[in-house]
Amino acid sequence: MAPKKTVRLRITGEVQGVGYRIWATRTAAHLGLRGWVRNRADGSVEVLATGPSETVAGFVEACRRGPRAARVAAVTVSDAEDDGSRGFGALPTE
C-alpha cells in the first residue's frame, strides 16, 4: 500500500465566489482523498488533504489551476497531521 501523506494548502488569488470549494470537494472525493476545504476570512482557501503520496501530489497540482473561474495566484503547501476526517467535505469559513 502506498504511504499516506497529509498536507495543508493555502490557496490565494481570486479563489472565493468562483466555486473553488465545490470543485475541490468533488476533485478530492473523485481521487479518494480525505480531508476538508474552507474559505478563510482573508480571502484565501484552505485545504487539508490526506491520501497516498502520489495522489496528494496530483491534487496539489490540480489546486494550482482550480476551477475555470478561479485565478490562482499561489498555493502554499505544508506537511500536516491527519485529522481523521472521513471522506472529504467543506467546512464553514474561518
MDTraj code that builds the backbone (N, CA, C; nanometers):
import mdtraj as md
import numpy as np

residues = "MET ALA PRO LYS LYS THR VAL ARG LEU ARG ILE THR GLY GLU VAL GLN GLY VAL GLY TYR ARG ILE TRP ALA THR ARG THR ALA ALA HIS LEU GLY LEU ARG GLY TRP VAL ARG ASN ARG ALA ASP GLY SER VAL GLU VAL LEU ALA THR GLY PRO SER GLU THR VAL ALA GLY PHE VAL GLU ALA CYS ARG ARG GLY PRO ARG ALA ALA ARG VAL ALA ALA VAL THR VAL SER ASP ALA GLU ASP ASP GLY SER ARG GLY PHE GLY ALA LEU PRO THR GLU".split()
xyz = np.array([
    [0.0843, -0.1192, 0.0000],
    [0.0000, 0.0000, 0.0000],
    [0.0883, 0.1249, 0.0000],
    [0.0480, 0.2244, -0.0769],
    [0.1266, 0.3479, -0.0874],
    [0.1274, 0.4217, 0.0461],
    [0.2410, 0.4861, 0.0781],
    [0.2454, 0.5622, 0.2035],
    [0.1460, 0.6787, 0.2000],
    [0.0872, 0.7059, 0.3164],
    [-0.0091, 0.8153, 0.3260],
    [0.0629, 0.9462, 0.3530],
    [0.0051, 1.0522, 0.3030],
    [0.0608, 1.1857, 0.3242],
    [-0.0550, 1.2805, 0.3542],
    [-0.0320, 1.3737, 0.4449],
    [-0.1305, 1.4772, 0.4744],
    [-0.0647, 1.6123, 0.4530],
    [-0.1330, 1.6981, 0.3773],
    [-0.0826, 1.8335, 0.3528],
    [-0.1915, 1.9359, 0.3811],
    [-0.1460, 2.0558, 0.4164],
    [-0.2355, 2.1710, 0.4314],
    [-0.1982, 2.2686, 0.3198],
    [-0.2986, 2.3120, 0.2471],
    [-0.2769, 2.4063, 0.1371],
    [-0.3404, 2.5401, 0.1716],
    [-0.2756, 2.6469, 0.1325],
    [-0.3349, 2.7799, 0.1394],
    [-0.3300, 2.8335, -0.0030],
    [-0.4485, 2.8577, -0.0586],
    [-0.4598, 2.8976, -0.1981],
    [-0.5033, 3.0436, -0.2013],
    [-0.4256, 3.1264, -0.2701],
    [-0.4567, 3.2684, -0.2784],
    [-0.4822, 3.3096, -0.4229],
    [-0.5430, 3.4259, -0.4384],
    [-0.5803, 3.4787, -0.5686],
    [-0.7302, 3.5006, -0.5700],
    [-0.7912, 3.4954, -0.6873],
    [-0.9375, 3.5049, -0.6983],
    [-0.9918, 3.3632, -0.6820],
    [-1.0110, 3.3217, -0.5550],
    [-1.0472, 3.1837, -0.5266],
    [-1.1744, 3.1700, -0.4427],
    [-1.2362, 3.2808, -0.4048],
    [-1.3648, 3.2738, -0.3349],
    [-1.4731, 3.3273, -0.4278],
    [-1.5913, 3.2673, -0.4192],
    [-1.7019, 3.3087, -0.5054],
    [-1.6910, 3.2578, -0.6477],
    [-1.6044, 3.1597, -0.6707],
    [-1.5844, 3.1053, -0.8061],
    [-1.6064, 2.9541, -0.8098],
    [-1.6630, 2.8975, -0.7009],
    [-1.6879, 2.7540, -0.6976],
    [-1.5677, 2.6703, -0.6582],
    [-1.4682, 2.7341, -0.5962],
    [-1.3458, 2.6599, -0.5626],
    [-1.3724, 2.5478, -0.4626],
    [-1.4536, 2.5754, -0.3596],
    [-1.4771, 2.4726, -0.2573],
    [-1.5486, 2.3508, -0.3154],
    [-1.6525, 2.3723, -0.3955],
    [-1.7246, 2.2577, -0.4529],
    [-1.6341, 2.1830, -0.5516],
    [-1.5541, 2.2578, -0.6272],
    [-1.4592, 2.1944, -0.7198],
    [-1.3585, 2.1095, -0.6420],
    [-1.3011, 2.1662, -0.5346],
    [-1.2019, 2.0928, -0.4554],
    [-1.2640, 1.9699, -0.3916],
    [-1.3872, 1.9825, -0.3409],
    [-1.4555, 1.8693, -0.2783],
    [-1.4769, 1.7574, -0.3791],
    [-1.5261, 1.7920, -0.4961],
    [-1.5505, 1.6908, -0.5994],
    [-1.4208, 1.6270, -0.6468],
    [-1.3189, 1.7089, -0.6679],
    [-1.1903, 1.6581, -0.7176],
    [-1.1280, 1.5638, -0.6156],
    [-1.1239, 1.6062, -0.4894],
    [-1.0635, 1.5236, -0.3839],
    [-1.1411, 1.3937, -0.3635],
    [-1.2741, 1.4022, -0.3632],
    [-1.3566, 1.2821, -0.3450],
    [-1.3346, 1.1849, -0.4614],
    [-1.3265, 1.2381, -0.5831],
    [-1.3014, 1.1549, -0.7011],
    [-1.1678, 1.0814, -0.6893],
    [-1.0698, 1.1478, -0.6283],
    [-0.9366, 1.0879, -0.6117],
    [-0.9285, 0.9961, -0.4895],
    [-1.0353, 0.9940, -0.4091],
    [-1.0363, 0.9096, -0.2905],
    [-0.9616, 0.9689, -0.1721],
    [-0.9431, 1.1018, -0.1718],
    [-0.8743, 1.1677, -0.0614],
    [-0.9704, 1.1952, 0.0530],
    [-0.9146, 1.2121, 0.1718],
    [-0.9919, 1.2523, 0.2891],
    [-0.9466, 1.3917, 0.3292],
    [-1.0374, 1.4663, 0.3950],
    [-0.9999, 1.5980, 0.4433],
    [-1.1116, 1.6973, 0.4277],
    [-1.0750, 1.8237, 0.4094],
    [-1.1748, 1.9299, 0.4020],
    [-1.1197, 2.0528, 0.3291],
    [-1.2129, 2.1409, 0.2948],
    [-1.1793, 2.2692, 0.2324],
    [-1.2652, 2.3750, 0.2989],
    [-1.2110, 2.4952, 0.3156],
    [-1.2899, 2.6067, 0.3693],
    [-1.2337, 2.7384, 0.3194],
    [-1.3230, 2.8374, 0.3100],
    [-1.2805, 2.9743, 0.2825],
    [-1.2216, 3.0316, 0.4099],
    [-1.1266, 3.1218, 0.3938],
    [-1.0687, 3.1933, 0.5072],
    [-1.1141, 3.3394, 0.5000],
    [-1.1218, 3.4025, 0.6165],
    [-1.1678, 3.5409, 0.6239],
    [-1.0790, 3.6357, 0.5424],
    [-0.9525, 3.5970, 0.5196],
    [-0.8601, 3.6837, 0.4442],
    [-0.8750, 3.6708, 0.2926],
    [-0.9730, 3.5913, 0.2477],
    [-0.9963, 3.5766, 0.1039],
    [-0.9285, 3.4559, 0.0417],
    [-0.8495, 3.3827, 0.1201],
    [-0.7841, 3.2627, 0.0681],
    [-0.8736, 3.1408, 0.0900],
    [-0.8303, 3.0279, 0.0379],
    [-0.8970, 2.8995, 0.0605],
    [-0.7952, 2.8083, 0.1273],
    [-0.8402, 2.7334, 0.2282],
    [-0.7535, 2.6407, 0.2999],
    [-0.8033, 2.4987, 0.2757],
    [-0.7102, 2.4067, 0.2541],
    [-0.7439, 2.2669, 0.2284],
    [-0.6555, 2.1786, 0.3153],
    [-0.7149, 2.0738, 0.3720],
    [-0.6394, 1.9663, 0.4367],
    [-0.6709, 1.8404, 0.3577],
    [-0.5681, 1.7736, 0.3061],
    [-0.5894, 1.6547, 0.2234],
    [-0.4992, 1.5410, 0.2682],
    [-0.5583, 1.4220, 0.2822],
    [-0.4857, 1.3022, 0.3229],
    [-0.5111, 1.1910, 0.2223],
    [-0.4045, 1.1214, 0.1848],
    [-0.4187, 1.0093, 0.0934],
    [-0.2816, 0.9598, 0.0514],
    [-0.2778, 0.8684, -0.0466],
    [-0.1497, 0.8200, -0.0974],
    [-0.0661, 0.9368, -0.1502],
    [0.0635, 0.9341, -0.1229],
    [0.1529, 1.0462, -0.1583],
    [0.1372, 1.0939, -0.3024],
    [0.1366, 1.0002, -0.3975],
    [0.1274, 1.0399, -0.5389],
    [-0.0070, 1.1050, -0.5702],
    [-0.1136, 1.0560, -0.5081],
    [-0.2467, 1.1119, -0.5306],
    [-0.2552, 1.2526, -0.4730],
    [-0.2004, 1.2705, -0.3529],
    [-0.1987, 1.4038, -0.2907],
    [-0.1197, 1.5003, -0.3795],
    [-0.0063, 1.4567, -0.4318],
    [0.0754, 1.5423, -0.5185],
    [-0.0032, 1.5844, -0.6425],
    [-0.0789, 1.4918, -0.7008],
    [-0.1614, 1.5252, -0.8170],
    [-0.2709, 1.6242, -0.7824],
    [-0.3299, 1.6093, -0.6637],
    [-0.4337, 1.7021, -0.6183],
    [-0.3757, 1.8419, -0.5987],
    [-0.2564, 1.8501, -0.5399],
    [-0.1912, 1.9806, -0.5208],
    [-0.1715, 2.0491, -0.6559],
    [-0.1261, 1.9735, -0.7556],
    [-0.1078, 2.0317, -0.8893],
    [-0.2408, 2.0798, -0.9464],
    [-0.3477, 2.0018, -0.9267],
    [-0.4803, 2.0433, -0.9741],
    [-0.5234, 2.1721, -0.9045],
    [-0.4915, 2.1854, -0.7751],
    [-0.5292, 2.3056, -0.6993],
    [-0.4580, 2.4301, -0.7507],
    [-0.3441, 2.4133, -0.8147],
    [-0.2723, 2.5279, -0.8727],
    [-0.3504, 2.5861, -0.9909],
    [-0.4385, 2.5061, -1.0499],
    [-0.5245, 2.5528, -1.1590],
    [-0.6626, 2.5891, -1.1052],
    [-0.7220, 2.4985, -1.0274],
    [-0.8544, 2.5230, -0.9709],
    [-0.9636, 2.5174, -1.0756],
    [-1.0854, 2.5595, -1.0381],
    [-1.1951, 2.5609, -1.1350],
    [-1.1723, 2.6704, -1.2390],
    [-1.2465, 2.6607, -1.3473],
    [-1.2268, 2.7525, -1.4595],
    [-1.2315, 2.9004, -1.4212],
    [-1.3251, 2.9398, -1.3334],
    [-1.3421, 3.0809, -1.2995],
    [-1.2358, 3.1334, -1.2028],
    [-1.1606, 3.0440, -1.1401],
    [-1.0601, 3.0859, -1.0412],
    [-0.9368, 3.1434, -1.1099],
    [-0.8710, 3.2331, -1.0403],
    [-0.7410, 3.2861, -1.0821],
    [-0.6467, 3.2642, -0.9646],
    [-0.5804, 3.1493, -0.9653],
    [-0.4933, 3.1119, -0.8535],
    [-0.3615, 3.1875, -0.8650],
    [-0.3278, 3.2625, -0.7589],
    [-0.2004, 3.3352, -0.7557],
    [-0.0903, 3.2467, -0.6991],
    [-0.1212, 3.1739, -0.5904],
    [-0.0193, 3.0907, -0.5254],
    [-0.0851, 2.9796, -0.4457],
    [-0.0134, 2.8686, -0.4331],
    [-0.0538, 2.7583, -0.3457],
    [0.0639, 2.7293, -0.2535],
    [0.0437, 2.7516, -0.1242],
    [0.1460, 2.7220, -0.0241],
    [0.1144, 2.5854, 0.0337],
    [0.2123, 2.4952, 0.0324],
    [0.1930, 2.3579, 0.0786],
    [0.2777, 2.3335, 0.2021],
    [0.2166, 2.2784, 0.3067],
    [0.2934, 2.2402, 0.4255],
    [0.2468, 2.1032, 0.4730],
    [0.3383, 2.0278, 0.5322],
    [0.3025, 1.8986, 0.5890],
    [0.2087, 1.9206, 0.7071],
    [0.1162, 1.8280, 0.7277],
    [0.0182, 1.8410, 0.8348],
    [-0.0090, 1.7042, 0.8951],
    [-0.0820, 1.7046, 1.0053],
    [-0.1235, 1.5813, 1.0712],
    [-0.2592, 1.5377, 1.0171],
    [-0.2771, 1.4098, 0.9974],
    [-0.4069, 1.3536, 0.9583],
    [-0.5055, 1.3808, 1.0717],
    [-0.6160, 1.4485, 1.0411],
    [-0.7138, 1.4820, 1.1458],
    [-0.8238, 1.3772, 1.1595],
    [-0.8109, 1.2667, 1.0856],
    [-0.9085, 1.1595, 1.0969],
    [-1.0377, 1.1818, 1.0201],
    [-1.0381, 1.2805, 0.9302],
    [-1.1587, 1.3071, 0.8508],
    [-1.2054, 1.1807, 0.7795],
    [-1.3376, 1.1657, 0.7723],
    [-1.3964, 1.0576, 0.6932],
    [-1.4507, 1.1215, 0.5671],
    [-1.3980, 1.0819, 0.4547],
    [-1.4401, 1.1449, 0.3301],
    [-1.3808, 1.2836, 0.3176],
    [-1.4386, 1.3630, 0.2277],
    [-1.3887, 1.4979, 0.2021],
    [-1.5067, 1.5919, 0.1974],
    [-1.5012, 1.7013, 0.2726],
    [-1.6147, 1.7938, 0.2765],
    [-1.5725, 1.9377, 0.2936],
    [-1.6717, 2.0252, 0.2904],
    [-1.6485, 2.1687, 0.3094],
    [-1.6810, 2.2060, 0.4529],
    [-1.5985, 2.2933, 0.5104],
    [-1.6194, 2.3452, 0.6450],
    [-1.6604, 2.4912, 0.6364],
    [-1.7203, 2.5453, 0.7427],
    [-1.7551, 2.6878, 0.7435],
    [-1.6300, 2.7774, 0.7336],
    [-1.6497, 2.8975, 0.6834],
    [-1.5407, 2.9954, 0.6755],
    [-1.4831, 3.0204, 0.8138],
    [-1.3523, 3.0350, 0.8196],
    [-1.2857, 3.0667, 0.9461],
    [-1.2001, 3.1879, 0.9306],
])
top = md.Topology()
chain = top.add_chain()
for i, resn in enumerate(residues, 1):
    res = top.add_residue(resn, chain, resSeq=i)
    for name in ("N", "CA", "C"):
        top.add_atom(name, md.element.get_by_symbol(name[0]), res)
traj = md.Trajectory(xyz[None], top)
